[in-house]
């Protein structure tokens, strides 16, 4: 007979409940939830993934902490993850690229497994097969904090990032989206993407969860939406979890 802790862990694994540390930013969290629903192969309500979302917009600014040493968001993210764990989440996700700077520390603070957005994006880049040269647009903190660079290099991919003037434009656009001014910047990054393509990028990662909320002109390559990649990874996790849970039920009934 197992301990109370092990029994709780077994119940958590079998629950299929996905925990979401949200609010970074609120629109990006909603976009993730919508994409999760759209990707789930469900024909009735009961076939959708159970989700518990903790939307906490007051988590300190991730970019400021990395670039300027302002208040770290880690404690707030850790507390949110632990709330989700206590509520029975079987897996936890953080739909924010820059927040993955603290991913390893956050995973160490909870027993519940976490699904990495960065790993999900790299998996998607490999699947689209756009070549070894990959463009990345995101926050300046994501660019400077090695959130993607080492992982991409380990996957044999060459990362191409915007030149300083283009990066400044990306930051302005992200801030506009966070402020709700999406219509005014909906096509504002087409030039940035064209410049990355001109430097050899055949795939472009939308590496900030505000960026998929915009509209992009087509280029000779493909986009990888980091929010969509994470949602896809969660759907795959849910399918594996359900298979494992049914397997446990089948074996116990023999």
Backbone as JSON, one array per atom type, in Angstrom:
{
  "sequence": "XXXXXXXXXXXXXXXXXXXXXXXXXXXXXXXXXXXXXXXXXXXXXXXXXXXXXXXXXXXXXXXXXXXXXXXXXXXXXXXXXXXXXXXXXXXXXXXXXXXXXXXXXXXXXXXXXXXXXXXXXXXXXXXXXXXXXXXXXXXXXXXXXXXXXXXXXXXXXXXXXXXXXXXXXXXXXXXXXXXXXXXXXXXXXXXXXXXXXXXXXXXXXXXXXXXXXXXXXXXXXXXXXXXXXXXXXXXXXXXXXXXXXXXXXXXXXX",
  "N": [[0.85, -1.2, 0.0], [0.67, 2.17, -0.96], [2.18, 5.32, 0.04], [0.52, 8.29, 1.36], [1.36, 10.49, -0.08], [2.34, 9.36, -2.5], [-0.04, 8.22, -3.42], [-1.55, 10.52, -3.84], [-0.04, 11.67, -5.89], [-0.42, 9.76, -7.89], [-3.18, 10.06, -8.32], [-3.15, 12.65, -9.25], [-1.7, 12.41, -11.66], [-3.5, 10.88, -13.09], [-5.64, 12.57, -13.35], [-5.64, 14.34, -15.47], [-5.73, 17.06, -15.44], [-4.83, 20.22, -16.51], [-2.66, 22.72, -15.5], [-2.37, 26.24, -15.67], [-0.16, 28.86, -15.58], [-1.01, 31.96, -15.79], [-1.55, 35.29, -17.26], [0.54, 36.69, -18.33], [0.91, 38.08, -21.05], [-2.52, 38.92, -20.12], [-4.14, 38.79, -22.51], [-2.58, 37.13, -24.07], [-2.73, 34.78, -22.61], [-5.44, 34.13, -22.9], [-5.44, 33.71, -25.64], [-3.84, 31.42, -25.78], [-5.51, 29.56, -24.44], [-7.7, 29.51, -26.17], [-6.52, 28.42, -28.46], [-5.72, 25.96, -27.47], [-8.22, 24.78, -27.06], [-9.15, 24.76, -29.72], [-7.4, 22.96, -30.94], [-7.88, 20.58, -29.69], [-9.13, 17.35, -30.18], [-12.15, 17.08, -29.91], [-15.56, 16.11, -29.68], [-17.67, 16.51, -28.04], [-18.51, 18.34, -25.04], [-17.36, 17.0, -22.84], [-15.06, 15.8, -23.73], [-13.05, 17.59, -23.87], [-9.99, 19.09, -22.65], [-9.48, 19.24, -19.18], [-8.92, 22.26, -17.52], [-7.16, 24.39, -15.35], [-6.76, 27.66, -14.74], [-4.63, 30.14, -13.6], [-4.75, 33.34, -13.56], [-2.64, 35.9, -13.27], [-1.92, 38.94, -13.55], [-0.32, 40.65, -12.1], [2.2, 39.6, -11.72], [5.61, 40.35, -11.52], [7.4, 42.29, -14.02], [8.94, 40.45, -16.54], [10.89, 41.02, -18.5], [12.03, 43.39, -17.53], [13.22, 42.48, -15.16], [15.24, 40.78, -16.12], [16.76, 42.43, -17.85], [17.23, 44.82, -16.47], [17.44, 44.36, -13.79], [15.2, 44.65, -12.13], [12.42, 43.9, -9.89], [12.24, 40.42, -9.33], [10.24, 38.02, -11.06], [10.03, 35.48, -10.14], [9.22, 34.47, -7.54], [6.48, 35.03, -7.49], [5.58, 33.53, -9.69], [6.32, 31.0, -8.83], [4.68, 30.71, -6.54], [2.17, 30.73, -7.79], [2.37, 28.41, -9.37], [2.55, 26.51, -7.35], [0.06, 26.76, -6.15], [-1.55, 25.77, -8.22], [-0.55, 23.17, -8.31], [-1.31, 22.25, -5.77], [-4.02, 22.24, -6.17], [-4.38, 20.08, -7.74], [-3.3, 19.85, -10.31], [-2.06, 18.04, -13.08], [-0.1, 18.58, -14.85], [1.86, 21.47, -15.61], [1.88, 24.61, -17.24], [3.46, 27.52, -18.66], [2.49, 30.08, -20.45], [4.39, 32.03, -21.66], [7.14, 33.26, -23.21], [9.49, 34.67, -22.32], [9.37, 34.24, -19.59], [10.36, 31.71, -19.37], [12.99, 31.84, -18.76], [13.2, 31.35, -16.09], [12.43, 28.73, -15.97], [13.65, 26.22, -15.24], [14.2, 26.59, -12.49], [11.63, 26.99, -11.61], [10.45, 24.52, -12.2], [11.89, 22.99, -10.39], [10.74, 23.78, -8.05], [8.3, 22.61, -7.75], [6.55, 19.44, -7.64], [5.01, 18.57, -9.68], [5.08, 17.79, -13.13], [6.32, 19.98, -15.7], [5.51, 21.5, -18.81], [7.51, 22.51, -21.39], [7.57, 25.49, -23.2], [9.63, 26.26, -24.9], [10.85, 23.85, -25.69], [8.64, 22.82, -27.04], [8.38, 24.6, -29.16], [10.81, 24.16, -30.55], [10.42, 21.5, -31.32], [8.32, 21.92, -33.1], [9.56, 23.53, -35.03], [11.33, 21.68, -36.13], [9.48, 19.95, -37.27], [8.23, 21.47, -39.3], [10.28, 21.78, -41.03], [11.81, 23.86, -42.28], [14.47, 24.36, -42.85], [17.87, 25.01, -41.7], [18.3, 27.61, -40.85], [16.86, 29.86, -38.73], [14.64, 32.38, -37.92], [14.02, 34.65, -35.21], [11.71, 36.44, -33.34], [11.0, 38.45, -30.58], [10.88, 39.47, -27.1], [13.42, 41.78, -25.95], [14.68, 40.78, -23.74], [14.3, 38.02, -24.01], [15.93, 37.65, -26.21], [18.47, 38.31, -25.18], [18.87, 36.67, -23.0], [19.5, 34.05, -23.52], [17.45, 32.23, -23.92], [16.45, 30.83, -26.08], [18.75, 30.37, -27.66], [20.87, 28.46, -26.94], [19.41, 26.06, -26.87], [18.5, 25.93, -29.49], [20.94, 25.75, -30.86], [21.82, 23.29, -29.9], [20.02, 21.7, -31.18], [20.94, 21.79, -33.7], [20.35, 24.06, -35.18], [20.51, 27.27, -36.71], [20.25, 30.39, -35.33], [18.72, 33.42, -36.16], [18.56, 36.74, -35.37], [16.77, 39.88, -34.96], [18.2, 42.95, -36.24], [19.49, 45.76, -34.31], [17.8, 48.11, -34.71], [15.46, 47.01, -35.77], [14.81, 45.32, -33.67], [14.17, 47.15, -31.68], [11.82, 48.1, -32.74], [10.23, 45.79, -32.57], [9.95, 45.58, -29.79], [8.47, 47.91, -29.25], [6.09, 47.24, -30.54], [5.23, 44.96, -29.11], [4.73, 46.16, -26.63], [2.62, 47.82, -27.39], [0.64, 45.94, -28.01], [0.23, 44.8, -25.48], [-0.89, 46.98, -24.28], [-3.32, 47.06, -25.46], [-3.55, 48.15, -27.97], [-3.87, 46.85, -30.49], [-4.91, 46.99, -33.12], [-3.6, 49.17, -34.24], [-1.05, 48.3, -34.73], [-1.12, 46.04, -36.21], [0.01, 45.06, -38.62], [2.63, 45.72, -38.28], [5.12, 44.47, -38.11], [5.92, 43.33, -40.45], [8.06, 44.24, -42.04], [10.25, 43.67, -40.4], [10.21, 40.88, -40.38], [10.65, 40.4, -43.12], [13.26, 41.34, -43.33], [14.63, 39.48, -41.75], [14.2, 37.23, -43.32], [15.62, 37.99, -45.6], [18.15, 37.71, -44.65], [18.46, 35.05, -44.57], [16.68, 33.47, -43.1], [14.34, 30.88, -43.06], [12.36, 29.98, -41.59], [10.34, 31.5, -39.14], [10.18, 32.26, -35.81], [7.57, 33.18, -33.73], [8.27, 34.48, -31.02], [7.21, 35.55, -28.67], [4.39, 35.72, -26.69], [2.57, 37.7, -27.22], [2.91, 38.3, -29.88], [1.68, 36.45, -31.76], [-0.86, 37.5, -31.88], [-0.98, 39.35, -33.82], [-1.07, 40.25, -37.37], [0.52, 38.86, -40.18], [2.36, 39.4, -43.2], [2.78, 37.14, -45.94], [5.8, 35.26, -46.4], [8.75, 33.87, -47.96], [8.75, 31.26, -46.58], [7.97, 29.9, -43.34], [5.91, 30.5, -40.46], [6.37, 29.92, -36.97], [4.3, 29.69, -34.42], [4.62, 30.36, -31.14], [2.76, 30.15, -29.07], [0.8, 28.49, -30.19], [2.37, 26.23, -30.61], [2.9, 25.43, -27.97], [0.29, 24.89, -27.1], [-0.29, 22.73, -28.78], [1.57, 20.86, -27.83], [0.49, 20.45, -25.31], [-1.96, 19.25, -25.9], [-1.02, 16.86, -26.98], [0.24, 15.86, -24.7], [-2.01, 15.49, -23.07], [-3.36, 13.48, -24.46], [-1.55, 11.37, -24.16], [-1.63, 11.12, -21.38], [-4.27, 10.34, -20.91], [-4.28, 7.89, -22.2], [-2.45, 6.5, -20.6], [-3.84, 6.53, -18.18], [-6.16, 5.04, -18.78], [-4.88, 2.68, -19.33], [-3.92, 1.98, -16.79], [-6.36, 1.53, -15.53], [-7.29, -0.66, -16.98], [-5.36, -2.61, -16.39], [-5.72, -2.93, -13.67], [-8.12, -4.12, -13.51], [-7.82, -6.68, -14.32]],
  "CA": [[0.0, 0.0, 0.0], [1.55, 3.32, -1.1], [2.02, 6.42, 0.97], [-0.49, 9.29, 0.97], [1.96, 11.34, -1.12], [2.36, 8.64, -3.77], [-1.41, 8.08, -3.9], [-1.96, 11.81, -4.37], [0.63, 11.84, -7.16], [-1.1, 8.89, -8.85], [-4.45, 10.69, -8.66], [-2.85, 13.84, -10.06], [-1.35, 11.98, -13.01], [-4.69, 10.36, -13.75], [-6.7, 13.57, -13.44], [-5.61, 15.02, -16.76], [-5.94, 18.49, -15.23], [-3.73, 21.07, -16.93], [-2.56, 23.98, -14.78], [-1.8, 27.3, -16.49], [0.26, 30.09, -14.9], [-1.37, 32.95, -16.8], [-1.49, 36.71, -16.97], [1.78, 37.28, -18.86], [-0.12, 38.93, -20.5], [-3.86, 38.35, -20.1], [-4.59, 38.44, -23.86], [-1.8, 35.98, -24.52], [-3.28, 33.61, -21.93], [-6.7, 33.81, -23.57], [-5.08, 33.15, -26.95], [-3.4, 30.04, -25.54], [-6.67, 28.73, -24.1], [-8.49, 29.33, -27.39], [-5.8, 27.49, -29.34], [-5.81, 24.64, -26.83], [-9.55, 24.27, -27.37], [-9.27, 24.52, -31.15], [-6.58, 21.81, -31.32], [-8.33, 19.36, -29.02], [-10.06, 16.59, -31.01], [-13.32, 16.79, -29.08], [-16.85, 16.25, -30.33], [-18.61, 16.93, -27.0], [-17.84, 19.08, -23.96], [-16.65, 16.15, -21.89], [-13.82, 15.33, -24.32], [-12.04, 18.65, -23.81], [-9.0, 18.98, -21.58], [-9.78, 20.05, -18.0], [-7.88, 23.28, -17.36], [-7.27, 25.34, -14.25], [-5.91, 28.78, -15.12], [-4.39, 31.15, -12.57], [-4.37, 34.56, -14.27], [-2.07, 36.83, -12.29], [-1.2, 39.98, -14.29], [0.59, 41.38, -11.21], [3.55, 39.02, -11.72], [6.54, 41.41, -11.96], [7.82, 42.28, -15.42], [10.03, 39.53, -16.8], [11.96, 41.68, -19.24], [12.71, 44.33, -16.64], [14.05, 41.74, -14.22], [16.4, 40.25, -16.82], [17.56, 43.47, -18.47], [17.53, 45.97, -15.61], [17.54, 43.97, -12.38], [14.03, 45.01, -11.34], [11.92, 42.8, -9.06], [12.15, 39.13, -10.01], [8.9, 37.43, -11.07], [10.09, 34.07, -9.8], [8.43, 34.12, -6.36], [5.05, 35.05, -7.85], [5.33, 32.38, -10.56], [6.42, 29.8, -7.98], [3.47, 30.63, -5.73], [1.07, 30.36, -8.68], [2.55, 27.0, -9.73], [2.25, 25.69, -6.18], [-1.4, 26.77, -6.01], [-2.06, 24.84, -9.22], [-0.19, 21.83, -7.87], [-2.18, 21.9, -4.63], [-5.38, 22.04, -6.68], [-4.45, 18.8, -8.43], [-2.82, 19.87, -11.69], [-1.19, 16.92, -13.46], [1.0, 19.22, -15.58], [1.78, 22.93, -15.51], [2.5, 25.35, -18.34], [3.58, 28.98, -18.53], [2.46, 30.61, -21.81], [5.19, 33.26, -21.79], [8.49, 32.86, -23.59], [10.52, 35.27, -21.47], [9.29, 33.6, -18.27], [11.11, 30.44, -19.37], [14.3, 32.09, -18.14], [13.11, 30.75, -14.75], [11.74, 27.46, -16.1], [14.28, 25.15, -14.46], [13.98, 26.88, -11.08], [10.2, 26.78, -11.34], [10.22, 23.09, -12.16], [12.47, 22.47, -9.15], [9.94, 24.21, -6.91], [7.07, 21.81, -7.71], [6.7, 18.04, -8.04], [4.22, 18.39, -10.9], [5.88, 18.05, -14.33], [6.0, 21.16, -16.49], [5.68, 21.38, -20.25], [8.31, 23.66, -21.82], [7.23, 26.14, -24.46], [10.82, 26.28, -25.76], [10.93, 22.52, -26.29], [7.52, 22.67, -27.97], [8.71, 25.38, -30.36], [11.86, 23.47, -31.29], [9.78, 20.35, -31.95], [7.54, 22.39, -34.24], [10.52, 23.96, -36.06], [11.8, 20.47, -36.8], [8.4, 19.36, -38.07], [7.95, 22.25, -40.5], [11.39, 21.5, -41.93], [12.13, 25.01, -43.11], [15.91, 24.55, -43.0], [18.62, 25.21, -40.46], [18.31, 29.02, -40.48], [15.58, 30.16, -38.09], [14.52, 33.72, -37.37], [13.33, 34.74, -33.92], [11.32, 37.75, -32.85], [10.5, 38.37, -29.21], [11.36, 40.57, -26.25], [14.87, 41.92, -25.88], [15.14, 39.88, -22.68], [14.4, 36.69, -24.61], [17.1, 37.65, -27.08], [19.72, 38.44, -24.44], [18.97, 35.75, -21.86], [19.81, 32.69, -23.98], [16.28, 31.38, -23.72], [16.37, 29.96, -27.26], [19.99, 30.19, -28.41], [21.55, 27.19, -26.67], [18.54, 24.97, -27.26], [18.52, 25.87, -30.94], [22.26, 25.24, -31.27], [21.85, 21.85, -29.59], [19.18, 21.04, -32.18], [21.57, 21.96, -35.0], [19.68, 25.14, -35.88], [21.15, 28.58, -36.64], [19.26, 31.39, -34.96], [18.93, 34.75, -36.71], [17.75, 37.67, -34.58], [16.68, 41.19, -35.61], [19.21, 43.99, -36.0], [19.0, 46.62, -33.22], [16.66, 48.99, -35.06], [14.27, 46.16, -35.89], [14.46, 44.83, -32.33], [13.48, 48.26, -31.0], [10.45, 48.12, -33.27], [9.53, 44.65, -31.99], [9.61, 45.93, -28.41], [7.37, 48.88, -29.31], [4.87, 46.54, -30.94], [4.81, 44.14, -27.97], [4.15, 47.07, -25.64], [1.33, 48.28, -27.9], [-0.32, 44.84, -27.85], [-0.08, 44.71, -24.06], [-1.73, 48.13, -23.94], [-4.6, 46.95, -26.14], [-3.56, 48.89, -29.24], [-3.52, 45.84, -31.49], [-5.28, 47.43, -34.47], [-2.64, 50.16, -34.76], [0.25, 47.68, -35.04], [-1.43, 44.68, -36.67], [0.94, 44.66, -39.68], [3.81, 46.55, -38.06], [6.38, 43.73, -38.1], [6.19, 42.71, -41.75], [9.41, 44.61, -42.46], [11.21, 42.92, -39.56], [10.23, 39.5, -40.89], [11.31, 40.42, -44.44], [14.7, 41.49, -43.12], [15.15, 38.19, -41.29], [14.2, 36.34, -44.49], [16.7, 38.41, -46.48], [19.4, 37.23, -44.06], [18.52, 33.6, -44.71], [15.7, 32.73, -42.3], [13.27, 30.23, -43.8], [11.33, 29.81, -40.57], [10.37, 32.62, -38.19], [9.49, 31.97, -34.55], [6.9, 34.26, -33.01], [8.78, 34.08, -29.72], [6.58, 36.27, -27.57], [2.99, 35.31, -26.83], [1.78, 38.8, -27.77], [3.12, 38.43, -31.32], [0.68, 35.75, -32.58], [-2.11, 38.26, -31.95], [-0.88, 40.25, -34.96], [-1.21, 39.68, -38.71], [1.8, 38.93, -40.88], [2.37, 39.11, -44.62], [3.47, 35.9, -46.27], [7.16, 35.36, -46.91], [9.18, 32.59, -48.52], [9.08, 30.42, -45.44], [6.79, 29.64, -42.51], [5.94, 30.99, -39.09], [6.09, 29.01, -35.86], [3.6, 30.41, -33.36], [5.03, 29.71, -29.88], [1.55, 29.82, -28.32], [0.2, 27.32, -30.84], [3.25, 25.08, -30.35], [2.67, 24.99, -26.59], [-1.03, 24.27, -27.05], [-0.18, 21.42, -29.42], [2.27, 19.97, -26.9], [-0.45, 20.12, -24.22], [-2.93, 18.28, -26.44], [-0.3, 15.58, -27.06], [0.41, 15.39, -23.31], [-3.3, 15.03, -22.58], [-3.64, 12.19, -25.09], [-0.7, 10.36, -23.5], [-2.11, 10.95, -20.01], [-5.51, 9.57, -20.94], [-3.92, 6.52, -22.55], [-1.85, 5.89, -19.41], [-4.88, 6.34, -17.16], [-6.97, 3.88, -19.17], [-4.05, 1.48, -19.17], [-3.93, 1.63, -15.38], [-7.67, 0.96, -15.2], [-7.38, -1.99, -17.59], [-4.51, -3.57, -15.68], [-6.23, -3.18, -12.31], [-9.35, -4.91, -13.58], [-7.5, -8.05, -14.71]],
  "C": [[0.88, 1.25, 0.0], [1.26, 4.37, -0.06], [0.95, 7.37, 0.47], [0.06, 10.16, -0.14], [1.92, 10.64, -2.46], [0.95, 8.47, -4.32], [-1.91, 9.4, -4.49], [-1.32, 12.06, -5.74], [-0.02, 10.99, -8.24], [-2.42, 9.51, -9.29], [-4.22, 11.9, -9.56], [-2.52, 13.44, -11.49], [-2.59, 11.51, -13.77], [-5.77, 11.4, -13.97], [-6.77, 14.23, -14.81], [-5.79, 16.51, -16.66], [-4.68, 19.27, -15.6], [-3.77, 22.37, -16.15], [-1.84, 25.02, -15.62], [-1.45, 28.5, -15.6], [0.08, 31.21, -15.91], [-1.19, 34.39, -16.35], [-0.29, 37.42, -17.55], [1.75, 37.26, -20.39], [-1.48, 38.27, -20.59], [-4.37, 37.96, -21.49], [-3.85, 37.21, -24.38], [-2.32, 34.7, -23.87], [-4.58, 33.17, -22.58], [-6.43, 33.19, -24.94], [-4.63, 31.7, -26.81], [-4.59, 29.13, -25.28], [-7.55, 28.48, -25.33], [-7.83, 28.32, -28.33], [-5.81, 26.07, -28.78], [-7.15, 24.0, -27.16], [-9.67, 23.9, -28.84], [-8.52, 23.26, -31.59], [-7.06, 20.5, -30.73], [-9.35, 18.63, -29.88], [-11.28, 16.13, -30.21], [-14.6, 17.0, -29.87], [-17.96, 16.64, -29.36], [-17.82, 17.62, -25.89], [-16.9, 18.2, -23.16], [-15.31, 15.64, -22.44], [-12.72, 16.39, -24.33], [-11.13, 18.46, -22.59], [-9.44, 19.81, -20.38], [-8.61, 20.99, -17.71], [-8.19, 24.15, -16.15], [-6.26, 26.45, -14.52], [-5.84, 29.8, -13.99], [-3.87, 32.4, -13.3], [-3.93, 35.6, -13.25], [-1.25, 37.9, -13.03], [-0.18, 40.74, -13.44], [1.96, 40.73, -11.05], [4.52, 40.07, -12.24], [7.05, 41.19, -13.39], [9.04, 41.41, -15.62], [11.19, 40.22, -17.49], [12.74, 42.64, -18.35], [13.64, 43.63, -15.67], [15.33, 41.25, -14.88], [17.33, 41.37, -17.3], [18.05, 44.53, -17.49], [17.6, 45.63, -14.13], [16.37, 44.43, -11.52], [13.52, 43.76, -10.61], [11.75, 41.52, -9.87], [10.7, 38.62, -9.97], [8.88, 36.02, -10.49], [9.18, 33.7, -8.63], [6.94, 34.07, -6.69], [4.71, 33.86, -8.75], [5.37, 31.09, -9.75], [5.16, 29.63, -7.15], [2.27, 30.19, -6.57], [1.16, 28.88, -9.05], [2.19, 26.1, -8.55], [0.76, 25.67, -5.87], [-2.02, 25.76, -6.98], [-1.75, 23.39, -8.83], [-1.09, 21.37, -6.73], [-3.61, 21.6, -5.09], [-5.51, 20.77, -7.51], [-3.99, 18.79, -9.87], [-1.87, 18.7, -11.94], [0.0, 17.39, -14.29], [0.77, 20.72, -15.5], [2.48, 23.56, -16.71], [2.52, 26.83, -18.02], [3.61, 29.56, -19.94], [3.09, 32.0, -21.92], [6.61, 32.83, -22.08], [9.54, 33.39, -22.63], [10.53, 34.64, -20.09], [10.06, 32.29, -18.21], [12.57, 30.62, -18.96], [14.36, 31.44, -16.76], [12.52, 29.35, -14.79], [12.34, 26.37, -15.21], [14.06, 25.35, -12.96], [12.53, 26.65, -10.7], [9.88, 25.29, -11.28], [10.76, 22.48, -10.87], [11.63, 22.8, -7.93], [8.63, 23.44, -6.77], [7.38, 20.37, -8.12], [5.99, 17.76, -9.36], [5.08, 18.67, -12.13], [5.38, 19.28, -15.08], [6.29, 20.89, -17.96], [6.36, 22.65, -20.75], [7.83, 24.2, -23.16], [8.42, 26.11, -25.42], [10.99, 24.94, -26.45], [9.84, 22.32, -27.33], [7.8, 23.41, -29.27], [9.77, 24.67, -31.19], [11.3, 22.24, -31.99], [9.02, 20.79, -33.2], [8.45, 22.86, -35.37], [11.03, 22.75, -36.83], [10.73, 19.9, -37.72], [8.13, 20.14, -39.34], [9.08, 22.13, -41.51], [11.77, 22.65, -42.83], [13.61, 25.24, -43.35], [16.55, 24.9, -41.68], [18.6, 26.65, -39.98], [16.93, 29.43, -39.99], [15.61, 31.58, -37.54], [13.73, 33.7, -36.07], [12.97, 36.19, -33.65], [10.66, 37.57, -31.49], [11.01, 39.54, -28.42], [12.88, 40.64, -26.28], [15.45, 41.02, -24.8], [15.27, 38.46, -23.21], [15.62, 36.59, -25.51], [18.41, 37.58, -26.28], [19.93, 37.36, -23.38], [19.21, 34.31, -22.25], [18.65, 31.74, -23.75], [16.12, 30.4, -24.87], [17.74, 29.55, -27.81], [20.64, 28.83, -28.19], [20.72, 26.0, -27.12], [18.51, 24.82, -28.78], [19.84, 25.3, -31.45], [22.35, 23.75, -31.03], [21.02, 21.06, -30.59], [19.75, 21.18, -33.59], [20.96, 23.06, -35.84], [20.43, 26.45, -35.67], [20.09, 29.64, -36.39], [19.66, 32.75, -35.52], [18.0, 35.7, -35.97], [17.75, 39.04, -35.26], [17.87, 42.08, -35.3], [18.63, 44.96, -34.97], [17.8, 47.5, -33.55], [15.37, 48.19, -35.17], [13.84, 45.64, -34.52], [13.74, 45.91, -31.54], [12.04, 48.35, -31.47], [9.63, 46.97, -32.7], [9.07, 44.97, -30.57], [8.44, 46.91, -28.38], [6.04, 48.19, -29.62], [4.34, 45.67, -29.8], [4.14, 45.01, -26.91], [2.78, 47.57, -26.09], [0.27, 47.19, -27.74], [-0.73, 44.72, -26.39], [-1.01, 45.83, -23.61], [-3.07, 48.11, -24.65], [-4.69, 47.67, -27.46], [-3.2, 47.96, -30.41], [-3.79, 46.34, -32.91], [-4.23, 48.35, -35.06], [-1.3, 49.53, -35.16], [0.07, 46.31, -35.69], [-0.45, 44.18, -37.73], [2.33, 45.28, -39.48], [5.14, 45.8, -38.16], [6.67, 43.02, -39.42], [7.61, 43.0, -42.22], [10.47, 43.87, -41.68], [11.34, 41.49, -40.07], [10.92, 39.44, -42.25], [12.81, 40.54, -44.29], [15.33, 40.2, -42.62], [15.22, 37.21, -42.46], [15.35, 36.69, -45.43], [18.06, 37.94, -45.97], [19.45, 35.7, -44.0], [17.49, 32.81, -43.93], [14.6, 32.17, -43.19], [12.12, 29.84, -42.87], [11.45, 30.98, -39.62], [9.53, 32.27, -36.97], [8.86, 33.25, -34.0], [7.14, 33.99, -31.53], [8.37, 34.97, -28.58], [5.1, 36.03, -27.74], [2.07, 36.47, -27.2], [1.84, 38.81, -29.3], [2.15, 37.63, -32.18], [-0.66, 36.46, -32.68], [-2.13, 39.23, -33.12], [-1.11, 39.5, -36.27], [0.09, 39.89, -39.46], [1.62, 38.64, -42.36], [3.12, 37.8, -44.87], [4.91, 36.19, -46.69], [7.58, 33.96, -47.36], [9.67, 31.68, -47.4], [7.82, 30.18, -44.62], [7.01, 30.21, -41.12], [5.73, 29.84, -38.12], [5.56, 29.85, -34.72], [3.91, 29.7, -32.04], [3.81, 29.34, -29.03], [0.89, 28.56, -28.87], [1.04, 26.07, -30.58], [3.04, 24.54, -28.95], [1.31, 24.31, -26.47], [-1.0, 22.88, -27.67], [0.51, 20.42, -28.5], [1.36, 19.55, -25.75], [-1.49, 19.11, -24.67], [-2.27, 16.9, -26.53], [-0.09, 15.0, -25.67], [-0.91, 14.81, -22.79], [-3.64, 13.66, -23.17], [-2.82, 11.08, -24.44], [-1.21, 10.08, -22.09], [-3.37, 10.1, -19.97], [-5.23, 8.11, -21.28], [-3.34, 5.79, -21.34], [-2.9, 5.61, -18.35], [-5.76, 5.15, -17.5], [-6.2, 2.6, -19.06], [-4.02, 1.0, -17.73], [-5.24, 0.98, -14.99], [-7.79, -0.46, -15.75], [-6.59, -3.01, -16.8], [-5.05, -3.88, -14.31], [-7.47, -4.05, -12.33], [-9.1, -6.36, -13.97], [-7.56, -8.98, -13.51]]
}
